[in-house]
Amino acid sequence: MGVSIAAITVVLTVVIGTIVGVISGRKGGFVDDLL
């Protein structure tokens, strides 16, 4: 269960990061900073 929650968290983080990056005009910028 813990692994599933972690996986979902990572996916949501990437998706949200991508959306924020597109809106801010820096696609993937948020994700790159996070990683």
Backbone bond lengths (Angstrom), bond angles and torsions (degrees), N, CA, C in turn:
res aa  C-N    CA-C-N  psi(-1)  N-CA   C-N-CA  omega(-1)  CA-C   N-CA-C  phi
1 M - - - 1.464 - - 1.528 110.26 -
2 G 1.337 115.32 -43.62 1.459 119.39 179.74 1.516 111.87 -59.26
3 V 1.337 115.46 -40.35 1.467 119.42 -179.17 1.524 109.96 -65.07
4 S 1.327 116.20 -40.40 1.466 119.91 -179.37 1.524 110.51 -63.21
5 I 1.329 116.39 -44.04 1.465 120.54 179.66 1.519 110.01 -62.06
6 A 1.337 116.21 -41.95 1.467 120.38 179.61 1.523 110.04 -62.97
7 A 1.333 116.56 -42.87 1.464 120.76 -179.29 1.524 110.23 -63.17
8 I 1.327 116.28 -44.26 1.470 120.70 179.55 1.522 110.27 -62.56
9 T 1.331 116.14 -40.15 1.466 120.55 179.72 1.516 110.55 -61.70
10 V 1.337 116.17 -43.63 1.467 120.85 179.92 1.522 110.14 -62.80
11 V 1.332 116.47 -45.46 1.470 120.81 -179.40 1.526 110.54 -60.99
12 L 1.327 116.06 -47.37 1.470 119.81 -179.91 1.518 110.91 -62.17
13 T 1.334 116.09 -38.80 1.468 120.20 179.81 1.517 110.60 -62.62
14 V 1.338 115.99 -43.00 1.467 120.29 -179.47 1.525 110.37 -66.67
15 V 1.336 116.33 -44.34 1.468 120.57 -179.28 1.526 110.76 -62.79
16 I 1.326 116.17 -49.34 1.469 120.22 -179.93 1.520 110.07 -62.87
17 G 1.337 116.13 -41.26 1.462 120.45 179.81 1.516 111.22 -61.51
18 T 1.345 115.64 -40.83 1.463 119.78 -179.96 1.524 110.72 -65.71
19 I 1.338 116.29 -43.69 1.469 120.64 179.62 1.525 110.15 -61.46
20 V 1.331 116.02 -46.06 1.469 120.43 179.70 1.521 109.66 -62.41
21 G 1.339 115.97 -39.74 1.463 120.28 -179.93 1.521 111.49 -63.70
22 V 1.325 116.54 -42.43 1.464 120.48 -179.76 1.530 110.04 -65.54
23 I 1.330 115.93 -44.04 1.468 120.16 -178.77 1.524 110.08 -63.15
24 S 1.329 116.89 -40.19 1.464 120.66 -177.83 1.525 111.18 -82.07
25 G 1.342 116.48 -3.44 1.459 119.82 177.81 1.519 112.59 83.60
26 R 1.343 117.06 8.78 1.465 120.52 178.49 1.519 107.52 -124.44
27 K 1.325 117.10 81.93 1.464 121.31 -176.12 1.522 110.92 -59.43
28 G 1.327 116.18 120.98 1.450 121.44 177.71 1.512 113.05 80.90
29 G 1.329 118.01 -0.56 1.463 121.19 -178.39 1.519 111.38 -62.53
30 F 1.330 115.76 -43.53 1.462 120.35 -179.00 1.521 110.43 -63.83
31 V 1.324 116.49 -42.35 1.464 121.40 -179.40 1.521 110.08 -66.04
32 D 1.332 116.85 -41.62 1.467 120.62 179.90 1.523 110.43 -62.17
33 D 1.323 116.60 -40.73 1.464 120.14 179.05 1.525 110.25 -66.33
34 L 1.335 116.81 -37.60 1.459 121.25 -178.50 1.525 110.68 -66.93
35 L 1.339 115.79 -43.42 1.462 119.79 -178.60 1.521 110.04 -77.21
